[in-house]
Structures are given as C-alpha cells and as structure tokens.
C-alpha cells in the first residue's frame, strides 16, 4: 500500500529530494551527504561529526509525517534544526524561533531564502542555539529513563491524572 500511495515520490523525504534535484540552488549553501544516484545509503561519513561542523542541519518529516532520528541526533550535536512547519515536530516541543527554525519550504527558492535569512541573523541564532541545546537534554537517556520511571510510579499509585502534567 505504501509504495502505491507514494509511487510518484523518488524519496520519502521531500526536502532531501529537493536538495538533490536542485544542486544549482543549494551547492554553495548546503553540504549534502545524500547518496549518489542509484544508491540508497552512504556509510562513508560519521553523521554526528559532520553535523557538529555546521550551525544548521536540514531535517525532513518524511511523507509519513514523523520526526526521524536525525531530529534528535542533530540537536544533540549542537546544530540547529531547519525544517518545514509541521505538527510532528511541535508534538516534541520544537518551536520556530525558540529552539529550531521552521518555515515555508514548498520549493527550492523558499528553502534557500529560509536558510539565507536564518544564517544572516547570527545574533538571533545564538539564542535559538542555546535553547536548542537545552531542549536536546529533554531527550537524553537519563532524562527519558527518569521520566518513564516517574510515569510508571504515578500510574501504579493511581495518579493517572497527574501523569498528564508531566508532559505539558
């Protein structure tokens, strides 16, 4: 079923497809680690190391609309997430201008403009960067384990209504 619904898509990630399809627009602005034509994956680089070299990383929610692992990997390296606005990111606490950059990325020129505007506002990026690093800590193993432990304790003690306040 999936392949039938999305058979017109070359990639399951529209932003990646856009970057690959428009090298003339993005070559000077985006360091692409996408696999070459005909390949499905590149294993010749270390993703966290490379993302740590840059201020921003492009992220894509895919046609299935869920945040990929790169979402959390990227912010943990200290790079700022740039993506299109989508509820799947908001559900995990990502807020445009607060701890990430989101915007209209419907076409290559829109995405290029968003990247250029973001990079030209270095003073604002510094604050967003600090808040992004704090946000990343919410997803650290220790933090997640403690949250799960607290949730289980509350549920076992009959405080299921209080669990909702943990994630507000």
C-alpha positions as CSV (number, residue, x, y, z in Angstrom):
1,X,0.0,0.0,0.0
2,X,2.8,2.5,1.0
3,X,4.6,2.1,-2.3
4,X,1.3,2.6,-4.3
5,X,0.4,5.8,-2.4
6,X,3.8,7.3,-2.7
7,X,5.0,5.8,-6.1
8,X,5.4,9.3,-7.6
9,X,7.9,10.2,-4.9
10,X,11.6,9.4,-5.7
11,X,12.4,9.8,-2.0
12,X,10.3,9.5,1.1
13,X,11.8,12.8,2.3
14,X,10.7,15.8,0.1
15,X,13.4,18.2,1.4
16,X,16.1,15.7,0.6
17,X,14.6,15.2,-2.8
18,X,14.6,19.0,-3.3
19,X,18.2,19.4,-2.3
20,X,19.3,16.6,-4.6
21,X,17.2,17.8,-7.5
22,X,18.4,21.4,-7.3
23,X,22.2,21.3,-6.9
24,X,22.5,24.7,-8.6
25,X,20.4,26.3,-5.9
26,X,22.0,24.6,-2.9
27,X,25.6,23.7,-3.7
28,X,27.0,26.8,-2.1
29,X,24.6,26.8,0.9
30,X,24.2,23.1,1.8
31,X,26.7,20.4,2.4
32,X,24.9,17.4,1.2
33,X,25.7,13.8,2.3
34,X,23.0,12.2,0.3
35,X,23.9,9.0,-1.6
36,X,24.7,9.2,-5.2
37,X,22.1,8.4,-7.9
38,X,21.2,4.7,-7.7
39,X,22.4,4.3,-4.1
40,X,20.2,4.1,-1.1
41,X,22.7,4.9,1.7
42,X,26.1,6.4,2.3
43,X,28.3,4.8,5.0
44,X,31.5,6.8,4.3
45,X,31.0,9.5,6.9
46,X,30.0,10.0,10.6
47,X,26.8,11.8,10.7
48,X,27.1,13.4,14.2
49,X,30.7,14.5,13.4
50,X,29.6,16.2,10.2
51,X,26.5,17.8,11.8
52,X,28.7,19.2,14.5
53,X,30.7,21.1,11.9
54,X,27.7,23.2,10.9
55,X,25.3,25.7,12.5
56,X,22.2,24.3,10.9
57,X,21.0,21.0,9.6
58,X,18.1,20.3,7.3
59,X,15.5,18.0,8.7
60,X,12.6,16.3,7.0
61,X,9.4,14.8,8.5
62,X,9.0,12.4,5.5
63,X,5.9,11.7,3.7
64,X,4.8,9.6,6.7
65,X,5.0,12.7,8.9
66,X,7.1,11.6,11.8
67,X,10.4,13.1,13.1
68,X,13.3,11.0,12.0
69,X,16.1,10.0,14.4
70,X,18.2,12.8,12.8
71,X,15.9,15.3,14.6
72,X,17.3,14.4,18.0
73,X,20.8,13.4,16.7
74,X,21.1,16.8,15.1
75,X,20.2,18.9,18.1
76,X,22.4,16.8,20.3
77,X,25.4,17.6,18.1
78,X,24.7,21.3,18.6
79,X,23.3,22.1,15.2
80,X,20.0,23.9,14.8
81,X,17.2,22.1,13.1
82,X,15.7,23.8,10.0
83,X,12.6,22.1,8.7
84,X,9.2,22.9,7.4
85,X,6.5,23.7,9.9
86,X,4.7,20.5,10.9
87,X,2.8,19.3,14.0
88,X,5.0,16.2,14.3
89,X,7.8,18.5,15.4
90,X,5.6,20.6,17.6
91,X,4.5,17.5,19.4
92,X,8.0,17.1,20.7
93,X,8.4,20.7,21.8
94,X,10.1,22.2,18.8
95,X,9.0,25.8,18.3
96,X,10.0,28.1,15.5
97,X,12.4,30.8,16.6
98,X,12.7,29.3,20.1
99,X,14.7,26.1,19.7
100,X,14.5,25.5,15.9
101,X,13.8,27.2,12.6
102,X,10.8,26.2,10.6
103,X,9.2,27.8,7.6
104,X,7.8,27.6,4.2
105,X,9.9,25.1,2.2
106,X,7.4,24.3,-0.5
107,X,10.0,24.8,-3.2
108,X,13.8,25.2,-3.7
109,X,13.7,29.1,-3.6
110,X,11.6,29.1,-0.4
111,X,14.1,26.8,1.3
112,X,17.1,28.8,0.1
113,X,15.5,32.0,1.4
114,X,14.8,30.4,4.8
115,X,18.4,29.2,5.1
116,X,19.9,32.6,3.9
117,X,17.6,34.6,6.3
118,X,18.5,32.3,9.2
119,X,22.2,32.5,8.6
120,X,22.1,36.3,8.3
121,X,20.6,36.7,11.7
122,X,23.6,35.4,13.8
123,X,22.6,37.2,17.0
124,X,19.2,35.5,16.9
125,X,20.7,32.2,16.0
126,X,22.9,32.3,19.2
127,X,19.8,32.4,21.4
128,X,18.0,29.8,19.4
129,X,21.1,27.6,19.6
130,X,21.2,27.8,23.4
131,X,17.5,26.9,23.7
132,X,18.0,24.1,21.3
133,X,20.8,22.6,23.4
134,X,18.6,22.8,26.5
135,X,15.8,21.1,24.5
136,X,18.1,18.3,23.5
137,X,18.7,17.5,27.1
138,X,15.0,16.5,27.4
139,X,15.7,13.5,25.2
140,X,18.9,12.3,26.9
141,X,18.8,8.7,28.0
142,X,18.9,9.6,31.7
143,X,16.2,12.2,31.4
144,X,13.9,9.9,29.4
145,X,14.5,7.0,31.9
146,X,13.7,9.2,34.8
147,X,10.5,10.4,33.1
148,X,9.5,6.9,32.4
149,X,10.2,5.8,35.9
150,X,8.2,8.7,37.4
151,X,5.3,8.0,35.0
152,X,5.2,4.3,36.0
153,X,5.3,5.2,39.7
154,X,2.4,7.6,39.3
155,X,0.3,5.1,37.3
156,X,0.9,2.4,39.9
157,X,-0.1,4.7,42.7
158,X,-3.3,5.6,40.9
159,X,-2.3,9.1,39.9
160,X,-3.1,8.8,36.2
161,X,-4.5,12.3,36.0
162,X,-1.1,13.7,37.4
163,X,0.8,12.0,34.5
164,X,-0.7,14.4,32.1
165,X,1.0,17.3,33.8
166,X,4.4,15.7,33.3
167,X,4.2,16.2,29.6
168,X,2.5,19.6,29.4
